[in-house]
Amino acid sequence: MGEMAWWRGLPAGLVLLVVASVGLCACSTGSGSSGSAPTVGRVVQVVAAENFWGSIATQIGGVHAHVASIITNPNTDPHVYEPTAADARTVAGAQLVIENGIGYDPWVKNLLAADSGNATVLNVGDLLDVADGGNPHRWYNPTDVHAVIGQLVHDLQNLDPVDSAYFTAQQNHFNTVSLAKYDATIAAIRSTYHGVKVGASESIFAMLAPALGLNLITPNSFLKAISEGTDVSAADKQTIDNQINHRDIKVYVYNTQNVTPDVQAQLAEVKAQHIAYATITETLAPPNTTYQDWQTTQLVGIQAALAKAVGH
């Protein structure tokens, strides 16, 4: 799963040529690049493995950071992504690399291992002390997101100390203005629907449900199996069938980017029982939206489903 390196099958001489040459340019897939290299310390070259972290980095870095996200297609599964030579060049040109870790994007380590540069690496799993095998979807945990923002600002300030105050101001604006509706919607759901029992299709929502004060009763083993693409136990299927058919859950939340046959069956049961449902996605949808707009739109959808189910 994602361990196959892009250089396998290439002649050894070509691999050396690619690795040696990437240091000569700071290539990027993002917008705003110029024909000449930016002044060192004034525009930090940042590469994010996934666009949800890239969106946050873009807004925190502002005019003093150029951010390229590798995974931007909502149909791409980061777990099994196979990086290209262009991705390797992008990573090699970075001063700061943001990887999710926790087994979510292991291919990033392959790219970093092939690069002889000295990029600062912000590994979200390492920052939060979550090992491989833990729930990797930390961008759905508001507390974890703020921890990542704090580390991101710290890293940008170390790479560009001249603009340290600028990054602090960007952080303050993002936390108090950009995230205002996101935070308010979370607070409103937690206040109004605290303790409401809900079901979900995978472990993404297990990160968000506690922040919303919701009681997620779907078995954790099922949530993890769907997220990781492993077999679901018959016992878990029966448990969830009972929860739906007995209407133990008021709302069902599912990831539209990962609708397996098991999830399809559950969704059909949910609709047959006239249980309200809401949708979430793995990555930014649409791809050009911001982190906060994406998350808030989903939160509003969950809020509407809860209102339909509970009646207020």
Secondary structure, 3 states (H helix, E strand, C coil): CCCCCCCCCCCHHHHHHHHHHHCCCCCCCCCCCCCCCCCCCCCEEEEEEEHHHHHHHHHHHHHHEEEEEEECCCCCCHHHCCCCHHHHHHHHCCCEEEECCCCCCCHHHHHHHHCCCCCEEEEHHHHHCCCCCCCCCHHHCHHHHHHHHHHHHHHHHHHCHHHHHHHHHHHHHHHHHHCHHHHHHHHHHHHHHCCCEEEECCCHHHHHHHHHCCEECCCHHHHHHHHHCCCCCHHHHHHHHHHHHCCCCCEEEEECCCCCHHHHHHHHHHHHCCCEEEEECCCCCCCCCCHHHHHHHHHHHHHHHHHHHHCC
